[in-house]
Amino acid sequence: MKIEYSSHFWEQFNVRKETSPIELTIEIIEDTIKNPDFVIKDRKPYREGRIKKIQGRCLKVIVEKELDKFKVITIFWDRTLRRKGLCK
């Protein structure tokens, strides 16, 4: 499937790649989208969080699934999942 990035994603990506304790690259983002460790449904029915465990942390990529593409809305390190022990 094709991957499209929102302007909000690019803003967040540029900030987070500078401050992230773990190096963030587009390749890591795309791997998280295509091969997540698990998927969490969002409050909005057309969105989901795709989660990848990386060095004891959970990278969460929020996407909107469309017919032939994923639209990436934002990314962040999910501390709530980490506190619940889901990122080991």
Secondary structure in CASP SS format (residue, H / E / C, confidence):
PFRMAT SS
TARGET T0000
AUTHOR 0000-0000-0000
METHOD secondary structure of the structure
MODEL  1
M C 1.00
K E 1.00
I E 1.00
E E 1.00
Y E 1.00
S C 1.00
S H 1.00
H H 1.00
F H 1.00
W H 1.00
E H 1.00
Q H 1.00
F H 1.00
N H 1.00
V H 1.00
R H 1.00
K H 1.00
E H 1.00
T H 1.00
S C 1.00
P C 1.00
I C 1.00
E C 1.00
L C 1.00
T C 1.00
I H 1.00
E H 1.00
I H 1.00
I H 1.00
E H 1.00
D H 1.00
T H 1.00
I H 1.00
K H 1.00
N C 1.00
P C 1.00
D C 1.00
F E 1.00
V E 1.00
I E 1.00
K E 1.00
D C 1.00
R C 1.00
K C 1.00
P C 1.00
Y C 1.00
R E 1.00
E E 1.00
G E 1.00
R E 1.00
I E 1.00
K E 1.00
K E 1.00
I E 1.00
Q C 1.00
G C 1.00
R E 1.00
C E 1.00
L E 1.00
K E 1.00
V E 1.00
I E 1.00
V E 1.00
E E 1.00
K E 1.00
E C 1.00
L C 1.00
D C 1.00
K E 1.00
F E 1.00
K E 1.00
V E 1.00
I E 1.00
T E 1.00
I E 1.00
F E 1.00
W E 1.00
D C 1.00
R H 1.00
T H 1.00
L H 1.00
R H 1.00
R H 1.00
K C 1.00
G C 1.00
L C 1.00
C C 1.00
K C 1.00
END
